[in-house]
Amino acid sequence: MNALAATNRNFRHAARILGLDSKLEKSLMIPFREIKVECTIPKDDGTLVSYVGFRVQHDNARGPMKGGIRYHPEVDHDEVNALAQLMTWKTAVADIPYGGAKGGIGCTPRDLSKSELERLTRVFTQKIHDLIGIHTDVPAPDMGTNAQTMAWMLDEYSKFHGHSPAVVTGKPIDLGGSLGRDAATGRGVVFATEALLAEHGQSIKDLKFVIQGFGNVGSWAAKLIHERGGKIVAVSDITGAIKNSNGIDIPSLLAHKEETGTLKSFGGGDVMDPEELLVYDCDVIIPCALGGVLNKDNAAEVKAKFIIEAANHPTDPEADEILSKKGVVILPDIYANAGGVTVSYFEWVQNIQGFMWDEEKVNHELQKYMTRAFGNIKSMCKTHNCNLRMGAFTLGVNRVARATLLRGWEA
Ligand SMILES: NC(=O)c1ccc[n+]([C@@H]2O[C@H](COP(=O)([O-])OP(=O)(O)OC[C@H]3O[C@@H](n4cnc5c(N)ncnc54)[C@H](O)[C@@H]3O)[C@@H](O)[C@H]2O)c1
């Protein structure tokens, strides 16, 4: 099922549980604005190439729209729409004063040089600068983008609007980025995992983990789980997958990846078929890469008891049903990976106030937000007798619906 159909299905299910008015339901699903731009740049060899860029602004009832910018070949209209909608529910679940948006460019960043990536980012920013802003829509990094991408966006935006550090988050520290933002999504995933496991009388140090994706989110989650004594038995990225049933030495793997750019040649584990990763023997799977990776083709074979959705929409609705019947507990994306947007919010607050926090305060506040949101989700699960995904969706949708009604939406 495509990402948008899956997201709409979850939203409609939550709207039904909440007994939402059908007109309001329809209105909340329709995005506020969809932007599509052609970004034409000269390549280093002098030839011209054009890429399609998107920014979908889904909803702003609770505050400025907020969401990442993704550079990936599979970026398309439906995917960006789905991710923008998920951001609306995610910021509401985290209870931060934002709406939802998402953007992206359909490209393969690994095939572009640094100067080509810079030109592409600047052209994209030139085309959307009038439609984003500190109190309108605040981009951040996502798959295929990073702090450097945000630095270029900030610089290009500031040429039109004056120095505006709060217009993007996930910036380098030297340009007003927040301490702790780089690790925030992975750290939030670990706080969320701890909250869930505590409910089940378990703890990270006693369990075996599988992590798909070893970029920003996956590598931070792996590092922090390793520090807490959890055993990571398999890891993959775009270059391949490795396994070690005794536990992978994560600091060594990070150093190896830094040095060689690949996981495959790592001596501290055996190469495995990436297809096997999600059905490998473990207690917890943490998908940290693409959407739709748990689907009807592999769900029945999953051995894990817990799935922590660090990636966005990694579980197809068909897989959701199969896994639920097997008793697998799924911690949904709109909560599990909300640590990134939460610390983005802290970064924006610090930029607006012109007063920067130390890292201890950032991490402490993040833990407070993640723990509080878990409690709020569990209350919704109890009230509506539903699973964690619907607990999170009903929490987020209800908050956005309340804000929409208070503002008045039919006039
Ligand atoms: N960065 C954030 O703050 C943030 C916040 C919330 C959610 N997310 C979500 O987390 C996921 C990862 O984001 P990121 O920022 O870590 O991206 P990233 O670009 O830093 O890393 C992505 C990782 O996925 C790997 N990957 C790509 N295709 C793969 C495949 N077919 N099989 C296995 N691995 C593959 C890449 O090699 C890389 O290791 C995305 O779904 C993103 O939307 C990120």
The ligand as a Gaussian input file, in Angstrom:
#p B3LYP/6-31G(d) Opt

LIG

0 1
 N       16.933000      12.732000      11.075000
 C       15.897000      12.952000      11.862000
 O       15.937000      13.818000      12.765000
 C       14.634000      12.152000      11.714000
 C       13.533000      12.488000      12.527000
 C       12.374000      11.716000      12.475000
 C       12.334000      10.634000      11.615000
 N       13.405000      10.320000      10.817000
 C       13.264000       9.168000       9.933000
 O       14.292000       8.221000      10.229000
 C       14.674000       7.538000       9.034000
 C       16.173000       7.680000       8.832000
 O       16.515000       9.063000       8.754000
 P       18.036000       9.561000       8.932000
 O       17.945000      11.014000       9.217000
 O       18.767000       8.653000       9.829000
 O       18.580000       9.388000       7.448000
 P       20.084000       9.180000       6.972000
 O       20.111000       9.573000       5.550000
 O       21.043000       9.819000       7.924000
 O       20.279000       7.591000       7.090000
 C       19.503000       6.680000       6.387000
 C       20.134000       5.308000       6.548000
 O       19.314000       4.350000       5.877000
 C       20.157000       3.537000       5.067000
 N       19.377000       2.947000       3.984000
 C       18.889000       3.549000       2.861000
 N       18.266000       2.640000       2.095000
 C       18.357000       1.460000       2.751000
 C       17.924000       0.153000       2.462000
 N       17.281000      -0.130000       1.343000
 N       18.207000      -0.831000       3.367000
 C       18.895000      -0.576000       4.509000
 N       19.323000       0.662000       4.827000
 C       19.074000       1.646000       3.959000
 C       21.268000       4.457000       4.617000
 O       22.404000       3.746000       4.153000
 C       21.524000       5.206000       5.910000
 O       22.370000       4.436000       6.750000
 C       13.809000       8.149000       7.922000
 O       12.636000       7.362000       7.772000
 C       13.453000       9.506000       8.474000
 O       12.272000      10.026000       7.915000
 C       14.547000      11.066000      10.854000

